[in-house]
Amino acid sequence: MDLVKGLGYVALTVGEIDRSLDFYRRVAHLKVSERGTKKAFLTGGVNHHWLRLEETGQSSLARLGFEVRDRAALDEIANRLDAAGIAWKPANDLAGDRVSEAIRFTDPDGFEIELFTDMVSLPVPMDTFLKMDRVLHSVWLTSDPTASGRFYSDVLGFKESDWIERAMVFMRAGNRYHHSIGIARDTNRLGQLDHFCILVDDLDDVMRARNVALRSGAKLRQDVVRHAASGSMSTYIIDPMNGVAVEFCTNHRQIDDEGYRARILPAQASTLDLWKHLPEDFVEPTEQPAQRPAERPAPVKEAEPGKGTEANWNRLNDG
């Protein structure tokens, strides 16, 4: 039986909480569920928070929180941590952290992990611009995904879903989504959070998130892609304060087959984006086609008295 149900929240430390709140409210479309002077909780559903921000003067990943099945599952994981020689401590500050029956420990890669049985629920769901279902997964960077994946399998009960060669592993929890965690090798960015993902209802929501981000001046790390591993369609928006990407995805598949065996996918462009797959007879042009010189737009005539004119086309109407 599964021990961990799925990702519960991501906690980030930030340099200036007001700037970070502006991004996550205006561009990531999350709503503030509770706020203090230096701390804020944001969500897109009924769970009290999907994201926790705390102002410390520096930007980093503070903690990842996972919801466990029940108290028995929490006790089982605590026993496994003891057997592995990993220290843990209780964390039962419901008033401050808004989760109950929790423990915290540091995983072998140095990330602080919190496991909790329950979180405060909001009496009314947040009314959000996008139709958001949950905070789905997080992906972080390490030197040895094989060793890290083994820890999450042996101690927390995650199951392997797929590999990209042996450079990245995707692992699923009890909610059966293709991955609740992803662990990738990147020796240049060790110990960093690469991105976290919010699951939305459909491709329209992904495109709305993309549109608002671009028109707000935010940058995309990846434009709309379709991943080979999970089948999801996504866009990635960069948090300018800490470089973490917020992924909005849809059609993220679930694995129901108990006999499913993880695949080893090739490390190539079409694995990260199926739409980059090219036909066998495709030939890259050796020279770029000549560009036509820009034409001078025709002058706009003023309307004759008593007659109207249509609005000129502009970028804001292209959508």
C-alpha positions as CSV (number, residue, x, y, z in Angstrom):
1,M,0.0,0.0,0.0
2,D,1.2,3.5,-0.9
3,L,2.6,5.6,2.0
4,V,2.8,9.0,0.3
5,K,-0.3,10.4,-1.5
6,G,1.5,13.1,-3.4
7,L,3.1,16.5,-3.3
8,G,1.4,18.9,-0.8
9,Y,3.3,22.2,-1.1
10,V,6.5,23.9,-2.0
11,A,8.2,26.3,0.5
12,L,10.5,29.0,-0.8
13,T,12.6,31.6,0.9
14,V,12.6,34.9,-0.9
15,G,14.5,38.2,-0.9
16,E,11.4,40.5,-0.9
17,I,8.1,39.0,-0.2
18,D,6.0,41.7,-1.8
19,R,7.8,41.3,-5.1
20,S,7.4,37.5,-5.0
21,L,3.8,37.8,-4.1
22,D,3.2,40.1,-7.0
23,F,4.6,37.5,-9.4
24,Y,2.8,34.5,-7.9
25,R,-0.5,36.4,-7.7
26,R,-0.4,38.2,-11.0
27,V,1.5,35.7,-13.3
28,A,1.0,32.4,-11.5
29,H,-2.6,33.1,-10.6
30,L,-2.4,31.8,-7.0
31,K,-4.5,33.4,-4.3
32,V,-3.2,34.4,-0.8
33,S,-4.9,32.2,1.8
34,E,-3.0,33.8,4.8
35,R,-0.4,36.4,5.2
36,G,1.9,37.7,7.9
37,T,4.6,40.3,7.9
38,K,7.4,38.1,6.5
39,K,5.4,35.0,5.5
40,A,2.6,34.2,3.1
41,F,0.6,31.1,2.0
42,L,-0.9,30.8,-1.5
43,T,-3.2,28.3,-3.1
44,G,-5.3,27.5,-6.1
45,G,-7.9,25.2,-4.4
46,V,-9.3,24.3,-1.1
47,N,-6.1,23.1,0.5
48,H,-4.7,26.0,2.7
49,H,-1.5,26.3,0.6
50,W,0.3,24.9,-2.4
51,L,3.1,27.5,-2.0
52,R,4.6,29.0,1.1
53,L,6.8,32.1,0.9
54,E,9.0,33.4,3.7
55,E,11.2,36.5,3.5
56,T,14.7,35.9,4.6
57,G,16.7,38.1,2.3
58,Q,17.8,35.2,0.1
59,S,16.0,33.1,-2.5
60,S,16.2,29.3,-2.1
61,L,14.1,26.2,-1.7
62,A,13.2,25.9,2.0
63,R,11.3,22.7,2.0
64,L,9.1,20.3,0.1
65,G,5.9,19.0,1.8
66,F,4.3,15.7,1.0
67,E,0.9,14.4,2.2
68,V,1.0,10.8,3.6
69,R,-1.8,8.4,3.6
70,D,-2.5,8.3,7.4
71,R,-0.8,8.2,10.8
72,A,0.2,4.6,10.3
73,A,2.0,5.5,7.1
74,L,3.8,8.3,8.9
75,D,4.9,5.9,11.6
76,E,6.2,3.4,9.0
77,I,8.3,6.1,7.3
78,A,9.7,7.2,10.6
79,N,10.8,3.6,11.3
80,R,12.4,3.4,7.9
81,L,14.2,6.7,8.5
82,D,15.5,5.3,11.8
83,A,16.7,2.2,10.1
84,A,18.5,4.3,7.4
85,G,20.2,6.4,10.2
86,I,18.4,9.6,9.1
87,A,17.4,11.9,12.0
88,W,13.9,13.3,12.0
89,K,11.9,15.5,14.3
90,P,8.2,16.1,14.9
91,A,6.7,19.3,13.4
92,N,3.2,19.8,14.8
93,D,2.7,23.6,14.7
94,L,-0.8,23.8,13.2
95,A,-1.1,27.4,14.1
96,G,2.1,28.4,12.3
97,D,2.5,25.8,9.6
98,R,-1.2,24.9,8.9
99,V,-0.4,21.2,8.7
100,S,-0.9,18.5,11.4
101,E,0.8,15.3,12.5
102,A,4.0,16.1,10.6
103,I,7.7,15.2,10.7
104,R,10.7,16.8,9.1
105,F,14.0,15.4,8.0
106,T,16.8,16.2,5.5
107,D,17.2,13.8,2.6
108,P,20.6,12.5,1.3
109,D,20.8,15.4,-1.1
110,G,20.4,18.1,1.6
111,F,16.7,19.0,0.9
112,E,14.4,19.5,3.9
113,I,11.3,17.3,3.6
114,E,8.1,17.5,5.6
115,L,5.6,14.7,5.7
116,F,2.1,15.5,7.0
117,T,-1.2,13.7,7.4
118,D,-3.5,16.7,7.1
119,M,-3.6,20.3,6.1
120,V,-6.1,23.1,7.0
121,S,-8.9,23.2,4.4
122,L,-10.5,26.4,3.2
123,P,-14.3,26.6,3.7
124,V,-14.8,27.9,0.1
125,P,-12.5,27.1,-2.9
126,M,-10.5,30.0,-4.3
127,D,-11.9,31.7,-7.3
128,T,-9.0,31.6,-9.7
129,F,-8.4,32.8,-13.3
130,L,-7.3,29.4,-14.3
131,K,-9.0,26.1,-13.5
132,M,-6.4,24.6,-11.3
133,D,-6.5,21.1,-9.8
134,R,-3.5,20.7,-7.6
135,V,0.2,21.3,-7.2
136,L,1.4,18.2,-9.0
137,H,5.1,17.7,-8.8
138,S,8.5,19.2,-8.1
139,V,11.8,18.5,-9.9
140,W,15.2,19.1,-8.3
141,L,18.9,18.6,-9.2
142,T,21.4,16.3,-7.8
143,S,24.7,14.5,-8.7
144,D,23.3,10.9,-8.6
145,P,19.6,10.4,-9.5
146,T,20.0,6.6,-9.1
147,A,21.0,6.9,-5.5
148,S,18.5,9.6,-4.7
149,G,15.7,7.6,-6.4
150,R,16.6,4.6,-4.4
151,F,16.2,6.5,-1.1
152,Y,12.7,7.8,-2.2
153,S,11.7,4.3,-3.2
154,D,13.1,2.4,-0.2
155,V,12.1,4.9,2.5
156,L,9.1,6.8,1.2
157,G,7.6,4.1,-1.1
158,F,7.7,6.1,-4.4
159,K,7.7,4.0,-7.6
160,E,9.7,4.5,-10.7
161,S,7.7,5.7,-13.7
162,D,10.3,6.4,-16.3
163,W,14.0,7.3,-16.8
164,I,15.7,9.6,-19.3
165,E,18.7,7.4,-19.7
166,R,20.1,7.4,-16.2
167,A,20.3,11.2,-16.0
168,M,16.7,11.7,-14.7
169,V,14.1,9.6,-12.9
170,F,10.4,10.3,-12.6
171,M,8.7,8.8,-9.6
172,R,5.0,8.5,-8.7
173,A,3.1,8.4,-5.4
174,G,-0.3,7.1,-4.3
175,N,-2.3,9.5,-6.5
176,R,-0.9,7.6,-9.5
177,Y,0.1,10.6,-11.6
178,H,3.2,9.8,-13.7
179,H,5.4,11.7,-11.3
180,S,5.1,13.6,-8.0
181,I,8.9,14.0,-8.0
182,G,11.6,14.2,-10.7
183,I,15.3,14.0,-9.8
184,A,17.8,15.1,-12.5
185,R,21.6,15.2,-12.7
186,D,23.0,18.7,-13.1
187,T,26.4,19.1,-11.5
188,N,26.3,22.9,-12.3
189,R,23.2,23.5,-10.2
190,L,23.4,20.9,-7.4
191,G,20.9,21.2,-4.6
192,Q,18.5,23.5,-6.5
193,L,14.8,23.3,-7.3
194,D,14.4,23.3,-11.0
195,H,10.6,23.7,-11.2
196,F,7.3,22.9,-9.6
197,C,4.1,22.1,-11.6
198,I,0.5,23.1,-11.3
199,L,-2.0,20.8,-13.0
200,V,-4.8,22.7,-14.8
201,D,-7.9,21.5,-16.5
202,D,-7.1,21.7,-20.2
203,L,-4.9,23.2,-22.9
204,D,-6.9,26.4,-22.9
205,D,-5.7,27.1,-19.3
206,V,-2.1,26.4,-20.3
207,M,-2.4,28.8,-23.1
208,R,-4.0,31.4,-20.9
209,A,-1.2,31.1,-18.5
210,R,1.3,31.5,-21.3
211,N,-0.5,34.5,-22.7
212,V,-0.8,36.4,-19.4
213,A,2.9,35.7,-18.6
214,L,4.1,37.1,-21.9
215,R,1.9,40.1,-21.8
216,S,3.0,40.8,-18.2
217,G,6.7,40.8,-19.3
218,A,7.6,37.5,-17.7
219,K,9.9,35.1,-19.5
220,L,9.3,31.5,-20.6
221,R,11.9,28.9,-20.0
222,Q,10.1,26.6,-22.4
223,D,7.2,27.4,-24.6
224,V,4.4,25.0,-25.1
225,V,5.7,21.5,-25.2
226,R,4.4,17.9,-25.0
227,H,6.5,15.6,-22.8
228,A,7.1,12.0,-24.0
229,A,7.3,10.6,-20.5
230,S,4.1,11.9,-18.9
231,G,2.2,12.9,-22.1
232,S,1.5,16.3,-20.5
233,M,1.3,19.6,-22.4
234,S,3.0,22.4,-20.6
235,T,4.5,25.8,-20.5
236,Y,7.2,27.0,-18.1
237,I,7.3,30.5,-16.6
238,I,10.4,31.8,-14.8
239,D,10.1,33.3,-11.4
240,P,12.5,36.3,-11.9
241,M,13.4,36.6,-8.3
242,N,14.9,33.1,-7.8
243,G,15.0,31.5,-11.3
244,V,12.6,28.6,-10.4
245,A,10.2,27.8,-13.1
246,V,6.5,27.4,-12.6
247,E,5.1,24.8,-15.0
248,F,1.4,24.8,-15.9
249,C,0.5,21.4,-17.4
250,T,-2.5,19.4,-18.5
251,N,-3.2,15.8,-19.7
252,H,-0.6,14.4,-17.2
253,R,-1.2,10.7,-17.3
254,Q,-1.9,8.4,-14.4
255,I,-0.4,4.9,-14.2
256,D,-3.0,2.3,-12.9
257,D,-1.2,-0.8,-14.0
258,E,0.5,-2.5,-11.0
259,G,2.7,-4.4,-13.4
260,Y,3.9,-1.3,-15.1
261,R,7.7,-1.3,-15.7
262,A,9.6,2.0,-16.0
263,R,10.9,2.8,-19.4
264,I,14.4,4.1,-20.2
265,L,13.8,7.0,-22.7
266,P,16.6,8.4,-24.9
267,A,18.1,11.8,-24.0
268,Q,17.0,13.6,-27.1
269,A,15.0,16.7,-28.0
270,S,11.8,14.7,-28.9
271,T,11.8,13.1,-25.4
272,L,11.4,16.5,-23.8
273,D,9.0,17.7,-26.5
274,L,7.3,15.2,-28.8
275,W,6.5,18.0,-31.2
276,K,10.2,18.3,-32.0
277,H,10.1,14.9,-33.6
278,L,11.1,15.2,-37.3
279,P,10.3,13.0,-40.3
280,E,13.1,10.8,-41.7
281,D,13.4,12.8,-44.9
282,F,13.6,16.2,-43.2
283,V,16.5,18.3,-44.4
284,E,17.7,21.3,-42.4
285,P,18.1,24.3,-44.8
286,T,21.7,25.3,-45.2
287,E,20.8,28.9,-45.8
288,Q,17.9,30.9,-44.3
289,P,15.5,32.2,-47.0
290,A,15.9,35.8,-47.8
291,Q,13.7,38.1,-45.8
292,R,11.5,40.5,-47.7
293,P,12.1,44.1,-46.8
294,A,9.6,45.5,-44.4
295,E,6.9,47.4,-46.1
296,R,5.9,50.9,-44.9
297,P,2.3,50.7,-43.6
298,A,-0.2,52.7,-45.5
299,P,-1.3,55.9,-43.7
300,V,-4.6,55.6,-41.8
301,K,-7.2,57.9,-43.2
302,E,-9.3,59.9,-40.8
303,A,-13.0,58.9,-40.7
304,E,-15.2,61.0,-42.8
305,P,-17.8,62.9,-40.8
306,G,-20.7,60.7,-39.8
307,K,-18.8,57.4,-40.6
308,G,-17.0,55.1,-38.2
309,T,-13.6,53.3,-38.7
310,E,-12.5,49.9,-37.5
311,A,-9.8,49.7,-34.9
312,N,-6.2,49.1,-36.2
313,W,-4.8,45.6,-35.7
314,N,-2.3,45.4,-32.9
315,R,-0.7,42.6,-30.7
316,L,-3.3,42.9,-28.0
317,N,-6.0,41.9,-30.5
318,D,-4.0,38.8,-31.7
319,G,-5.5,36.2,-29.5
